[in-house]
Amino acid sequence: MKDKEFYLSAEIKYNCLDVVKMWGTDFELKVYSLNDTDYEVASNCLELYGSSHPALYAFEVSLDDELSYDYMNDAVRWYANHIGKPDLEVLRTDPRADFLEDSFPKTGI
């Protein structure tokens, strides 16, 4: 994977943190901060999640895009490196529930 294949879009047409695009294609990976927004999964999208405590992310691609499956993971890895979080854990499930459980002390009741 070459770094120059992916880039951050300067367009602001989505209500998300960032949009990662791939040169010469229609591929778009939307990035949401789960710490700052009330993210809800869209019905026509494929999503992955990321955790780099305390930052939580959602990554979303349209199921209408044939490149979604092929490039999503590479784009997430590129984004993690780009924002200086190469240790970002990529997850299939929303980490917010686990994060909230870990934030509260166990009372033993």
MORAUR-V326891 format. One line per field, one symbol per residue. phi: phi as a letter, one per 20 degrees, with the letter a starting at -180 (. if undefined). psi: psi as a letter, one per 30 degrees, with the letter a starting at -180 (. if undefined). burial: + if it has 24 or more other ideal C-beta (glycine too) atoms within 12 Angstrom, else -. A space follows every 50 residues. Layout:
# MORAUR-V326891
phi->???
psi->???
burial->???
This chain:
# MORAUR-V326891
phi->.egffdbefefddcebfbceddgmcefcdeddeffdcefcfefdcdcccc cbhefccccccfffefegffdgfffffffgffemcfegeecedfefffff ffedffeme
psi->kkefellkkfkiflilelkklkkglgkkjkkkjffflikkkkfglkkllk kikgkklkkklkffjffeeefeeeeeeeeeeeggifgkkklflkfeeeee effkkkfg.
burial->-----++-+------+++++++----++++++++----+-----++++++ ++--+++++++---+-++--++++++++++-------+-++--+++--+- ---------
